[in-house]
Amino acid sequence: MPDPKRFAGRAAIVTGAARGIGAATAARLAEEGAQVLLADLAPEVMAQAEAIGGVGLRIDLAARGAGEAVVDTALDAFGRLDILVNNAGIGGSKPLLDSDDDLIDRFIDTNLKAVLRLTRAAIPHLARPKGHAPGRIVSVSSTFGIAGYPGTTAYAVAKAGIAQMTRQLAGELAPEGILVNAVAPGVIETAMTMGHLGNDYYRRAVLEPTPLRRAGTPEEVAAVIAFLASDDAAYVAGQVIAVDGGWLAARHPPREAG
Ligand SMILES: NC(=O)c1ccc[n+]([C@@H]2O[C@H](COP(=O)([O-])OP(=O)(O)OC[C@H]3O[C@@H](n4cnc5c(N)ncnc54)[C@H](O)[C@@H]3O)[C@@H](O)[C@H]2O)c1
């Protein structure tokens, strides 16, 4: 259950917060007392920010300099930075042979390079002296960044990069007072998956093998991100936690021969 004081006095950046998992995460952090900067390309981010009492910033995170601009905006607004949630991303991957240069660039620029650059800009401001609650970086990878899944190569490679960035930086930054973790969502009901969820083949291929037999909600992912950003996760570093209804651990065969 949300605790209205869990993030009192802390300032957070959530990217891709105009809708979906990012909007749910920004709302959860704000509900629990954080000041939140919502950064997104989509104009809806401004209304979303207003709705939860946060600060909105329209920005293309894939552009050079965007990481620094996001961090500067948060510091101007809040005077501090405690939590970075790297959530913004694009879907719609294709088999590699059908992926032209532009498509590969789009996935790597948005889903990986933008994350590296924003994280680099945030690190100096997240670092904590000993005796203080550590700064937090929580990034959104994917089950497709852990297990192979046909037809998603450019997307999956970027998401695997986020998982490896998490392990890499956990080791480098824990001594500086920053905890770095990630979540790996399975199929979550958002704009990214909406086009597929009504499709019978997709349901058989992706939802039926999921032990919980349903898609997750953005709020269910946001709850795990909030946990990783909280003091309850004070001894957790370098983990990529699947929020996937059990799909990675125990994929099921279809209910009946089809
Ligand atoms: N929905 C799923 O099933 C699922 C599964 C695994 C991982 N994910 C990951 O979760 C994250 C959130 O996805 P979602 O499902 O909420 O999708 P979504 O499409 O609803 O939200 C993504 C948000 O990111 C923003 N965004 C995209 N490119 C951007 C850019 N260059 N600059 C700024 N903002 C940008 C979009 O405008 C959008 O508001 C993504 O990283 C996605 O890869 C989603």
The ligand as a MOL file (V3000), in Angstrom:
LIG
                    3D

  0  0  0     0  0            999 V3000
M  V30 BEGIN CTAB
M  V30 COUNTS 44 48 0 0 0
M  V30 BEGIN ATOM
M  V30 1 N 4.4230 -2.4650 -22.2550 0
M  V30 2 C 5.1830 -3.5360 -22.1870 0
M  V30 3 O 4.6870 -4.6740 -22.3640 0
M  V30 4 C 6.6520 -3.4340 -21.8840 0
M  V30 5 C 7.3670 -4.6140 -21.6890 0
M  V30 6 C 8.7300 -4.5540 -21.4060 0
M  V30 7 C 9.3620 -3.3120 -21.3270 0
M  V30 8 N 8.6400 -2.1690 -21.5410 0 CHG=1
M  V30 9 C 9.3620 -0.9150 -21.4540 0
M  V30 10 O 8.7050 -0.0550 -20.5490 0
M  V30 11 C 8.9840 1.3080 -20.8890 0
M  V30 12 C 7.6890 2.0900 -20.9060 0
M  V30 13 O 6.8790 1.5580 -21.9490 0
M  V30 14 P 5.2830 1.6380 -21.9690 0
M  V30 15 O 4.7970 0.2730 -22.2160 0
M  V30 16 O 4.7780 2.4200 -20.8230 0 CHG=-1
M  V30 17 O 5.1270 2.4030 -23.3570 0
M  V30 18 P 4.4000 3.7370 -23.7960 0
M  V30 19 O 4.5820 3.7980 -25.2540 0
M  V30 20 O 3.0200 3.8080 -23.2190 0
M  V30 21 O 5.2700 4.8700 -23.0620 0
M  V30 22 C 6.5660 5.2040 -23.4700 0
M  V30 23 C 6.7560 6.6890 -23.2540 0
M  V30 24 O 8.1040 7.0130 -23.6360 0
M  V30 25 C 8.0720 8.2220 -24.3720 0
M  V30 26 N 9.2130 8.3200 -25.2750 0
M  V30 27 C 9.5320 7.4890 -26.3040 0
M  V30 28 N 10.6080 7.9580 -26.9480 0
M  V30 29 C 11.0010 9.0920 -26.3170 0
M  V30 30 C 12.0370 10.0390 -26.5290 0
M  V30 31 N 12.9180 9.9210 -27.5430 0
M  V30 32 N 12.1220 11.1020 -25.6960 0
M  V30 33 C 11.2370 11.2630 -24.6910 0
M  V30 34 N 10.2210 10.4040 -24.4450 0
M  V30 35 C 10.1040 9.3360 -25.2520 0
M  V30 36 C 6.7640 8.1540 -25.1580 0
M  V30 37 O 6.3490 9.4510 -25.6110 0
M  V30 38 C 5.8170 7.5330 -24.1270 0
M  V30 39 O 5.1500 8.5150 -23.3450 0
M  V30 40 C 9.7140 1.2500 -22.2290 0
M  V30 41 O 11.0950 1.4100 -22.0250 0
M  V30 42 C 9.4000 -0.1300 -22.7440 0
M  V30 43 O 10.3800 -0.6230 -23.6210 0
M  V30 44 C 7.3090 -2.1970 -21.8170 0
M  V30 END ATOM
M  V30 BEGIN BOND
M  V30 1 1 1 2
M  V30 2 2 2 3
M  V30 3 1 2 4
M  V30 4 1 4 5
M  V30 5 2 4 44
M  V30 6 2 5 6
M  V30 7 1 6 7
M  V30 8 2 7 8
M  V30 9 1 8 9
M  V30 10 1 8 44
M  V30 11 1 9 10
M  V30 12 1 9 42
M  V30 13 1 10 11
M  V30 14 1 11 12
M  V30 15 1 11 40
M  V30 16 1 12 13
M  V30 17 1 13 14
M  V30 18 2 14 15
M  V30 19 1 14 16
M  V30 20 1 14 17
M  V30 21 1 17 18
M  V30 22 2 18 19
M  V30 23 1 18 20
M  V30 24 1 18 21
M  V30 25 1 21 22
M  V30 26 1 22 23
M  V30 27 1 23 24
M  V30 28 1 23 38
M  V30 29 1 24 25
M  V30 30 1 25 26
M  V30 31 1 25 36
M  V30 32 1 26 27
M  V30 33 1 26 35
M  V30 34 2 27 28
M  V30 35 1 28 29
M  V30 36 1 29 30
M  V30 37 2 29 35
M  V30 38 1 30 31
M  V30 39 2 30 32
M  V30 40 1 32 33
M  V30 41 2 33 34
M  V30 42 1 34 35
M  V30 43 1 36 37
M  V30 44 1 36 38
M  V30 45 1 38 39
M  V30 46 1 40 41
M  V30 47 1 40 42
M  V30 48 1 42 43
M  V30 END BOND
M  V30 END CTAB
M  END
